Amino acid sequence: MAQVITSRFLKDETQQFDLETIFVLSLNNRGIFDLGCIGECANLVYLDLSSNKLSSVMALRKLTCLESLDVSSNRLAALSGLERLESLSRLNISGNFLNSVDTVLPLTKLDKLKTLILKDDKKNLTNPLYASNCDASKQIVELLPWLEIINGEPQLGEVKELNRICSEMDVCSSKYNHSVSKQLLDWKASTFEEPSFVRLGFERNGAYEKAEEIANNCGKRSMEAHKILEEMRAFVFDT
């Protein structure tokens, strides 16, 4: 049944007598279309409103203590009101109707925002802005350069660099596997006529050199990854 958030509704849900003593609130999949008096929960830190029928989040503008907000799978075409959430560090807005990068402009006021989810591939949730703009994530990072994670991908410092190196190592590994598999197939296809042992020797040498090159690349990436991990470990213990 469709819901409007009222004081009685919140007290029944949380068993609290005072809305200001509610710190954590999970109201996912309740058919909520109107946030009503939720702004009276002045000390909310965590709020889950996913899988509802919300078309506006303006009523959240008073929740200045809120650190984590999930409004995924709603009907939001704008984010007006979120610019007031000065403590917000994590926001999930995947699965809504946001159709351009401009719709995230209210978030440029939130310098504590570290994690932003606009697209969740695991749950098959996205926003129309990704269908019309292949550079959407890049443009959003330019608007919000302090983001550390967007759609599950690291964006800053050592974590981002480590992720890049690991990706390059995966590519090197794939090239190695492909190269070796191809050479094995070529060897099996050889007819082994009298001079074939000469050709086979060249093929084996070629495969060895290719594998050695890829292994060296992997080794370099591994050394870079270890160096970054050491720097991250030193930073953690020093602080």
C-alpha positions in Angstrom: 0.0 0.0 0.0 1.3 3.5 -0.9 2.6 5.3 2.1 3.1 8.9 3.3 5.6 9.2 6.1 4.0 10.5 9.2 5.1 10.9 12.8 3.0 7.9 13.9 4.3 5.8 11.0 8.0 6.5 12.1 7.3 5.9 15.8 5.6 2.6 15.0 8.5 1.5 12.7 11.3 2.4 15.1 9.5 2.0 18.5 10.9 5.5 19.4 8.8 8.1 21.2 10.9 11.0 19.9 11.8 11.4 16.2 15.1 13.1 17.2 16.3 9.8 18.8 16.1 8.0 15.5 19.6 7.5 14.1 19.2 4.6 11.7 16.1 4.1 9.5 15.4 1.5 6.8 12.2 2.0 4.8 13.0 0.1 1.6 10.2 -1.3 -0.6 7.3 0.3 1.3 5.5 2.0 -1.5 6.4 5.4 -0.1 5.7 8.3 -2.4 5.7 11.2 0.1 8.5 11.8 2.6 6.1 13.9 4.8 7.7 14.7 8.2 11.0 12.8 7.8 12.8 16.1 8.1 12.0 16.0 11.8 14.4 13.1 12.3 17.1 15.7 12.7 19.8 13.2 13.9 19.5 10.6 11.3 22.8 9.2 10.2 21.8 6.3 8.0 18.7 6.2 5.7 17.5 3.6 3.3 14.6 4.6 1.0 15.4 2.3 -1.9 12.7 0.6 -4.0 9.9 3.1 -3.3 7.9 5.6 -5.5 9.7 8.9 -4.7 9.8 11.7 -7.2 11.4 14.3 -4.9 13.9 14.3 -2.1 13.4 17.9 -1.1 12.1 16.9 2.3 15.5 15.5 3.2 17.2 18.9 3.1 17.0 19.3 6.9 18.9 16.1 7.6 22.3 17.7 8.0 23.7 14.8 10.1 23.0 12.2 7.4 26.1 10.3 6.3 24.6 7.5 4.2 21.6 7.7 1.9 20.1 5.1 -0.4 17.3 6.3 -2.8 18.0 3.7 -5.5 15.1 2.3 -7.5 12.8 5.3 -7.2 11.4 7.9 -9.7 13.8 10.8 -9.2 14.5 13.1 -12.1 16.2 15.7 -9.9 18.2 15.9 -6.7 17.2 19.3 -5.4 17.4 19.3 -1.6 20.5 17.1 -1.3 22.8 20.1 -1.6 22.0 20.7 2.1 23.2 17.4 3.4 26.6 18.7 4.5 27.6 15.4 6.3 26.8 13.0 3.4 29.6 10.7 2.5 27.8 7.9 0.7 24.9 8.2 -1.8 23.2 5.6 -4.0 20.9 7.1 -6.7 21.0 4.2 -9.2 17.8 3.1 -10.9 16.2 6.5 -11.2 15.3 8.9 -14.0 18.3 11.2 -14.0 18.8 12.0 -17.7 21.8 14.3 -17.8 25.0 15.1 -15.9 23.5 18.5 -14.9 21.1 16.7 -12.6 24.0 15.9 -10.2 24.9 19.6 -9.9 23.4 19.8 -6.3 26.0 17.3 -5.2 28.8 19.8 -6.0 28.0 21.4 -2.6 28.9 18.2 -0.8 32.6 18.2 -0.3 32.4 15.2 2.2 30.8 12.9 -0.4 33.2 10.0 -1.1 31.1 7.3 -2.6 28.5 7.8 -5.4 26.5 5.1 -7.1 24.7 6.1 -10.2 24.9 2.7 -11.9 24.8 -0.7 -10.2 25.6 -3.4 -12.8 25.1 -6.2 -10.3 21.5 -5.2 -9.7 21.0 -4.0 -13.3 20.2 -0.4 -12.0 21.3 2.6 -14.0 20.1 6.1 -15.0 19.2 7.4 -18.5 22.2 9.7 -18.5 24.5 6.7 -19.2 22.5 5.8 -22.3 22.9 9.2 -23.8 26.4 10.0 -22.7 29.3 7.5 -22.9 31.6 10.0 -21.0 29.1 10.5 -18.1 31.3 9.0 -15.3 34.3 11.1 -16.5 32.3 14.3 -16.5 30.8 13.5 -13.0 34.4 13.0 -11.6 35.3 16.4 -13.1 32.4 17.9 -11.3 33.1 16.1 -8.1 36.9 15.7 -8.0 36.9 14.7 -4.3 35.0 11.4 -5.0 36.9 8.3 -4.0 34.6 5.7 -5.5 32.0 6.0 -8.3 29.9 3.0 -9.3 32.3 0.8 -7.4 35.5 2.1 -9.1 38.3 3.8 -7.1 39.0 7.3 -8.3 41.8 8.7 -6.1 45.4 8.2 -5.1 47.1 4.9 -4.4 43.8 2.8 -4.6 43.1 4.0 -8.1 46.7 3.4 -9.2 46.7 -0.1 -7.7 43.5 -0.9 -9.5 45.1 0.3 -12.8 48.2 -1.9 -12.3 46.1 -5.0 -11.4 44.0 -4.4 -14.6 47.2 -4.2 -16.6 48.5 -7.4 -15.1 45.2 -9.1 -16.0 45.7 -8.0 -19.6 49.3 -9.2 -19.6 48.2 -12.6 -18.2 45.4 -12.9 -20.9 47.9 -12.1 -23.6 50.3 -14.8 -22.3 47.5 -17.4 -22.2 46.4 -16.5 -25.7 49.9 -16.5 -27.1 50.8 -19.9 -25.6 47.5 -21.4 -26.7 48.0 -20.2 -30.2 51.5 -21.6 -30.4 50.4 -25.0 -29.1 47.7 -25.1 -31.8 50.2 -24.1 -34.4 52.6 -26.9 -33.3 49.8 -29.5 -33.3 48.9 -28.4 -36.9 52.5 -28.9 -38.1 52.9 -31.6 -40.8 56.5 -32.4 -39.6 58.0 -32.8 -43.0 61.7 -33.2 -43.1 62.6 -29.5 -42.7 59.8 -29.0 -40.1 62.1 -29.3 -37.1 63.8 -26.1 -38.2 60.5 -24.2 -38.4 59.4 -25.8 -35.1 62.6 -24.5 -33.4 61.9 -21.0 -34.6 58.3 -21.2 -33.4 59.3 -22.4 -30.0 61.9 -19.6 -29.7 59.2 -17.0 -30.8 56.8 -18.3 -28.2 59.5 -18.2 -25.5 60.4 -14.6 -26.3 56.8 -13.5 -26.3 56.2 -15.2 -23.0 59.3 -13.7 -21.6 58.3 -10.2 -22.7 54.8 -10.6 -21.1 56.3 -12.1 -17.9 58.7 -9.1 -17.6 55.7 -6.7 -18.0 53.8 -8.6 -15.3 56.9 -8.4 -13.1 57.2 -4.6 -13.5 53.5 -4.2 -12.7 53.9 -6.5 -9.6 56.8 -4.4 -8.3 54.7 -1.2 -8.8 51.8 -2.7 -7.0 54.1 -3.8 -4.0 55.5 -0.3 -3.8 52.1 1.3 -3.6 51.0 -1.3 -1.0 54.0 -0.5 1.1 53.3 3.3 0.8 49.7 2.7 1.8 50.8 0.5 4.8 53.3 3.1 5.9 50.6 5.8 5.7 48.2 3.8 7.8 50.6 2.9 10.6 52.2 6.4 10.6 48.8 8.0 11.1 
